[in-house]
Amino acid sequence: MLRIALAIPGAIGYEVFLTYIGLGLPLDTPSLGNLINEGRLIMMSPSLRYQLIFPAIVLSMVTISFYILGNAFADAADPRNHV
């Protein structure tokens, strides 16, 4: 369970990166990488900058949440190694 919780942020990061550079999911599949890539393409218009900011915020929140969850599992599994 601990390894899965710590591996999820990495898997999300890989998916976003690969989709962002065009090697991941197809364009018609909703993903954070596709949303960030579309937001980057239309970011030149000041009125549409939110289309890049919101997916980036969601990506950050999801990654940090799973990292905190993984650390909580690690502390629960071995309380003697609490830092």
Secondary structure, DSSP 8 states (H G I E B T S, - for coil): -HHHHHHHHHHHHHHHHHHHTTSSS-TTS--HHHHHHHHHHTTTSGGGTHHHHHHHHHHHHHHHHHHHHHHHHHHHH-GGG--
